[in-house]
């Protein structure tokens, strides 16, 4: 079950990366290489997480329940990520880009959180760390991914502020960045 969920999660990210790039449909690509940084970080974090789990066992639990809960967290993260991608529709890209006739999305899942796709992604990585049942693995995966996503969010918010101005600044005041009612 672990291999199946990990594989589906990984393949879903490859699917998004291949199909939802801006290409020629984007009016302004301001990615600043952050997509490449994200993929390098993901590869490093996941590899290090697995290596620490195998070679430096520091179990979080001696029961299978916690790692299984980690798998459930991965799936929850995937659901949040795909819901946000679906909600944003044609405006969603994996690279930071403003599409032609781009409109600011402020309803649905975006009503409370400005970056639910990153929320879902981070949640999946935390679930991965938990599923490895290793404190070191969880720490390495979570820290590397969270810092990379925060860097990416900063780039995205700069572009959205440039594009939408006061409308985006007002939206920022009414919403949280990643976690409803918290952050």
C-alpha positions in Angstrom: 0.0 0.0 0.0 2.9 2.4 0.8 4.4 1.9 -2.7 1.1 2.4 -4.4 0.2 5.7 -2.7 3.7 7.1 -2.9 3.8 6.2 -6.6 0.3 7.7 -7.3 1.4 10.9 -5.5 4.7 11.1 -7.4 3.0 10.4 -10.8 0.3 13.0 -10.1 3.0 15.6 -9.6 4.7 14.6 -12.8 1.3 14.8 -14.6 0.7 18.3 -13.3 4.2 19.4 -14.2 4.0 18.1 -17.7 0.4 19.3 -18.5 0.0 22.5 -16.7 3.0 24.6 -17.7 2.2 28.0 -19.1 4.0 27.6 -22.5 2.8 30.2 -25.0 -0.4 30.8 -23.2 1.3 32.8 -20.5 1.6 36.5 -20.9 4.3 37.0 -18.3 6.4 34.2 -16.8 8.1 35.3 -13.6 9.0 31.9 -12.2 12.7 33.0 -11.5 13.8 29.3 -11.7 11.6 28.4 -8.7 10.1 25.4 -10.5 13.5 23.9 -11.0 14.4 24.7 -7.4 11.2 22.9 -6.2 12.0 19.8 -8.2 15.6 19.7 -7.0 14.4 20.1 -3.4 11.7 17.4 -3.8 14.3 15.0 -5.1 16.8 15.8 -2.4 14.2 15.8 0.4 12.6 12.5 -0.6 15.9 10.8 -1.2 17.3 12.0 2.1 14.1 11.1 3.9 14.2 7.5 2.6 18.0 7.2 3.4 17.5 8.5 6.9 14.6 6.1 7.5 16.7 3.1 6.2 20.1 3.9 7.7 19.3 6.0 10.8 16.2 4.5 12.4 14.6 6.9 14.8 11.0 5.7 14.8 8.2 7.9 15.7 6.1 4.8 16.6 6.4 1.1 17.0 3.0 0.6 15.5 1.9 0.6 11.9 -0.9 3.0 12.7 1.2 6.2 12.4 2.8 5.3 9.0 -0.7 4.5 7.7 -2.0 7.8 9.0 0.9 9.3 7.0 -0.4 7.7 3.9 -3.9 9.2 4.7 -2.3 12.6 5.1 -0.6 12.3 1.7 -4.0 11.5 0.1 -5.7 14.4 1.9 -2.9 16.7 0.6 -3.4 15.4 -2.9 -7.2 16.0 -2.7 -6.6 19.6 -1.5 -4.0 20.2 -4.2 -6.2 18.8 -7.0 -9.3 20.7 -5.7 -7.3 24.0 -5.8 -6.0 23.2 -9.3 -9.5 22.4 -10.5 -11.0 25.5 -8.8 -8.4 27.8 -10.5 -9.0 26.1 -13.8 -7.1 27.5 -16.8 -5.3 30.0 -14.7 -3.4 27.3 -12.8 0.2 26.7 -14.0 3.1 25.0 -12.4 5.3 27.9 -13.3 4.6 31.4 -11.9 2.8 33.0 -14.8 0.0 35.4 -15.5 -2.3 34.1 -18.2 -4.0 36.2 -20.8 -7.2 37.7 -19.3 -6.2 36.4 -15.9 -8.7 36.9 -13.1 -8.0 36.9 -9.4 -9.6 33.8 -7.8 -11.1 34.7 -4.4 -14.0 32.2 -3.9 -14.3 28.5 -3.2 -11.2 27.0 -1.7 -9.4 30.4 -2.3 -11.9 32.3 0.0 -9.9 31.4 3.1 -6.4 30.4 1.8 -4.4 32.2 -0.9 -2.3 29.2 -1.8 -4.3 26.0 -1.2 -2.2 24.1 -3.8 0.9 24.7 -1.8 -1.0 23.8 1.4 -2.0 20.4 -0.2 1.5 19.8 -1.4 3.1 20.6 1.9 0.6 18.4 3.6 1.5 15.5 1.3 5.2 15.9 2.1 4.5 15.9 5.8 2.4 12.8 5.3 5.3 11.2 3.4 7.7 12.0 6.3 5.2 10.5 8.8 4.7 7.4 6.6 8.5 6.8 6.7 8.1 6.6 10.5 11.3 8.4 11.2 11.7 11.7 13.1 14.8 12.7 11.2 13.1 11.9 7.8 10.0 13.9 8.8 12.2 16.9 9.8 14.4 16.9 6.7 11.5 16.5 4.3 9.2 19.0 6.0 11.9 21.7 6.5 13.3 21.5 3.0 9.9 21.5 1.3 8.3 24.2 3.5 11.2 26.6 3.0 11.2 26.0 -0.8 7.4 26.5 -1.0 7.6 29.7 1.1 10.3 31.0 -1.4 8.0 30.2 -4.3 5.0 31.8 -2.6 7.0 35.0 -2.2 7.7 35.1 -5.9 4.1 34.4 -6.7 2.7 37.0 -4.4 5.1 39.7 -5.9 3.7 38.9 -9.4 0.1 38.9 -8.2 0.6 42.2 -6.4 2.1 43.6 -9.6 -0.7 42.3 -11.7 -3.7 43.0 -9.5 -2.5 45.8 -7.2 -5.0 46.9 -4.6 -7.4 44.1 -5.4 -4.7 41.5 -4.4 -3.6 43.5 -1.4 -7.2 43.6 -0.1 -7.5 39.9 -0.8 -4.3 39.3 1.3 -5.9 41.1 4.2 -8.9 38.8 4.2 -7.2 35.5 3.8 -4.4 33.4 5.3 -1.4 32.3 3.2 -1.5 28.5 3.8 -3.6 27.5 6.9 -7.1 28.8 7.5 -7.4 31.0 10.6 -3.7 30.5 11.4 -1.1 31.4 8.7 
